[in-house]
Amino acid sequence: MSLRKLVAGNWKMNGLRISLGELAPIGRAATAAKRIDVAICPPFTLVAQAAANADGIAIGGQDCHFATTGAYTGYISADMLTDAGASHVIVGHSERRSANHETDADVRAKAEAAMEAGLVAILCIGETDKQRDAGRAGLAVASQLDGSLPRTATGDTLIIAYEPRWAIGTGRTPSSGEIGEMHKLIRAKLIDILGTEGVRVRILYGGSVTSHNAAEFLSVPDVDGALVGGASLTAAQFVPIIEAAENVSQ
Ligand code: PGA
């Protein structure tokens, strides 16, 4: 079964108000691309303004807390993102798993909070280079998925992003064959855990996606879209990725 693809941009800690100017051309490309969905996850400071102005683009946060409210200085809850106009949120990004020591249990609680608040959770998983070199990439990814996937997830409330850690921001990527193998494994595990609903959960590939490799990666079976970091910061780089996704969805 082929699922509707999603091309999502993760701006990370990049973007000032002036950067919102990129959203108009991205929105035009997104509106023209009828067969796919497009999302941008800007920093928290831009979420409300982006959501108010983005035409044809879903807006997401890059993280949320597992609690709704409370004494958690500096954090943002899923409800706050919904209130600001977001429809999506990334949880368990590898930069947060490593820099903030987020565990699978933490990530699962965040994904549950996101779904509870009506957001679509984009749940990131991916192996380290050491794990891949040791031939344990599949095991590592399956165990992360098992530990961080909410059991109530559906194809409408949750998306998986497979992002090998060693491919993020490095310009190094797995081969299409390696990506296909891992997405197949993730699909099987999703069905194992969620039953038939696991067939409907989209699985994005992320890690050094650019306009040069997007068409190739997006043509791989079970690659239902892309999570794009660096190449999502400007419309000039991101629009060709949207167009590639639309073209391979013919
Ligand atoms: P990258 O980042 O495209 O810059 O490698 C991807 C991500 O971290 O989501």
Residues whose N, C-alpha, C, O or C-beta is under 5 A from the ligand:
A	BS01	PGA	N10 A167 I168 G169 T170 G206 G207 S208 V209 L227 V228 G229 G230 A231
